[in-house]
Amino acid sequence: MVVAASLVATLTLGSVAIVEAQRMGDSELFAMQRRQTRPLRYRQNAVTLRFHRVAQIDNLDQGDQLGADRADFFAQVWVNGQLYTTKNFSRDDGNPGWVIRAPFSGNVANIRVRLLDDDGGLEEKDDHVDINPRGGVKDLSFTYNANTGRVSGDVRSTRGRWITSVGAGDDDNGRIAFSVR
C-alpha cells in the first residue's frame, strides 16, 4: 500500500512530497489529491448599467408614414454577447429609469449599447438612433473592468460616473447618459 501511495504522490504532488506521502495513509493521500486538483474557477462579477437620460436630437420620425410624433425609445444592451432589452420610454427627452444588471465571469465585460425608436406595427422597421460621436458607427462599444472600475472604448469613464454620448456623424442623432457599476 505504501508503494502505491508513493507512486500516486509522485504523479500528483511532485518528487518533493514522496517522503511525506509515504507517512500518510490512503485516505489522507486522496484528500490531499482532491485539494491539489481542483479546477480553477473564474470569479463571478456583475455589471449594472443605469440609464439617466435619452433624447432625440434629430426628428427620428421624419420621413416616416405617420410623420413626426413622440419618440418611443428602447435600448438593446449586449454584455459578453448576452442580449438585454429595455421597455419603451415614450418621451423625446427624459430619464427612462432603465436598469440592466448582467452577470459575467472573469474581470472584464464587453458591452455594446444600441438605442432605438420603436415605430410600432405600421412602420417597416425601428429607427436606429446614432449615439456614437464617430461617423459610420451608431452603437457604443466599450469594456468594463470590475477590478479597476475603468470603462474604455467608444466612451471612457470610471465606475459610477455619468457617461454622456451624442451621435454626430450619421442621421437619427440622439443623446444618451448612463453610468456603469
N, C-alpha and C positions, 0 to 999 in steps of 0.2 A: 504494500500500500504506500509506503514511503517513497518507493521508486516512482510510482505513478504520480504522486503528488509533486515530486521533484520535477518530473518531465512537464507537467502542466504548468508549474510555476515558471519554468524556463521559457515556455512558449508565450505566456501571457504577461509575465512581470519582468522578464529580463534576467540575466545571469546573476545580478547582484542579490536578487531575492531568493536564490536557490537555498541558501543556508537557512533563512527564516522559514521558508515553506517546508523544509524537512522537519522542523519542530512542530508544525501545525498538524492538526487532524484534518480529515477530508472536509467536514462541514465548515471549518474556519477558512480553508483554502477557497472553497467555492463561493463563499460570501465575499471574499476579497476579489475574486474574479469578477463577480457581478458589479462591484463598485468600480473596477477599473475599466469595464467595457460598456458603460452607459453611453447611449448616443448623445451627441451634442444637441442641445435644444436652443432654438432662437428665442430671444425674449419677445413676448407678445406686447406690442405697443398699440396705441390708438391715436388717431388724429381727429380733431374736431374743427370743422370749418363753420364759422358763424358769419352769415351774410348780413351786413348792416345797411346797404343801400344798393338799389339798382335804378337806373334811369335811362330813358331814351334820349339821345342827342339828335339823331335824325328821326323823321317821321317813319316809323317802322312799317306802317301800313300804306305808304304812298305807292300808288300803282296797283294795290290790291283791289279786288272786285267791290268791296264794301267801302273803300276809301279810308279816310283817317278815322280811327277810333282809339279807345284806350288800349295801352299795351297790356298784354297778358303774359308777363314774364314767367319763365320757369328755368331751372338750371339742371344740367346734367354734369355730374362730377364722377370722374374715374379715379380710384385710389388703387394703385398697383393692378390696373386692369378691371377692377370690380366697379360696375356702374351703379350710381345712386342718383335718383331723380327727385326733385322737389315738387311741391304743389304749386299751382298757379298763384301769381300775385298780380291783381288787376289794377294797377296804377302806373302812370307814366314815370313817376319818381317817388321813391319812398323806401321804407325799411320792410323787407319781406318777412323778416323773422325766421328765415330758414336756418336750420342747424343740422349738419351732417356729421355723424360720428362713425368712423370706419376703423376697424382693427387692421393691423398689419404686422407681419413678422419681420424681425431684424430691426435696424435702426433708421433706415431711410425709406420714405414713402414717395413714390412717383405720383403726381397729382395733375389732372387736367380738368379745367373748368370751362364749360360751354354755357352761354346764356342764349335763350331762345324766346321768341314771341309766339305764343300759341295763336294761330289764326282760325282755329275751330274747324268744323267739318266742311264748310263751304269753300274754303281755300284749299289749294292743292298741297301746299307744304308750309311748315312753320318758318318764320324768319330767323335766320342765324345771325345773332347780334355780334358785331365786332367789338370786343373788349380788349384787344391786344393793340398796343401802340405801333407795332411793326406792320408794315404793309404786307398784304398777301397771307396774313395769319389772323384768324378771328378768335380762337380759343387761347386760354392761358395755360402753359405747361410749366411746372416747377417741381422741385423736390422739397421735402420737409425732413430735416434730420432731428430725430427725437432726442438724441444725446446733447446736441448743441443748441437746439431751438432755431436753427437757421433755415430760412426759406430762400431758395435761389433758383434762378431760371429766368423766365419771362418777367417775373417780379422778384424783388428782393426785400427781405424784412427779417424780423425775429419773432419768436413765439409771443403771441398775444397782441402784437401791434397791428393796427389797421393797415391794410394794403388797399390802395385805390389804383384802378387802372381804367384808362379811357381809350376806346378804339379810335384810330386815326390813320386810316390808310385804305380802308375799304368802305363800302356802303353799309347802311344799317348800323351806324356807330352808336355805342352805348357806354355807360359808365357803371362800374361795379366797385363796391367797397366790402371787404371781408377781413376776417382775422383767422389765424391758424393756431391751434394749441395742440 
